[in-house]
Amino acid sequence: MGCRAVSGLLPGVAVVLLLLLQSTQSVYIQYQGFRVQLESMKKLSDLEAQWTPSPRLQAQSLLPAMCHHPALPQDLQPVCASKEASSIFKTLRTIANDDCELCVNVACTGCL
C-alpha cells in the first residue's frame, strides 16, 4: 500500500517540478556582445523612475546616470564600461519594450 501511495504522488511531484523549472528560466537580451536579463531591464526602469541623480554628478560624468546607481543590476554593469553605454541602454530599452523584438512567450514563433 505504501508503494502505491508513493507512485501516485510521482506524477504530481513531476508536474510541480516542471512548473518550477519553467518559472525559473530567464529571458535574455543579447546586443553588441552584452547579455542581460529582461528582468534587469525592468528593474532598471523602476530605478530610473525612483532615482534622480544630482546635476553635479551628471555634469562630471560621461557615463549615463544609471551607471552610478548603487542598485544597478549586476548584468548591466559591464555596459557602463562601454564608450557607447548611452546608446546601448537606449537600444536595450527599445528591445525590452518591443514584443516583436523580444519573444517573451516560450511558445513564440515570431510576430506577423
ABEGO torsion letter per residue (X at the ends): XAAAAAAAAAAAAAAAAAAAAAAABBBBBBBGGBBBBAAAAAAAAAAAAABBBBAAAAAABABBAAAABAABBAAAAAAAABAAAAAAAAAAAAAAABAAABBABAABAEBX
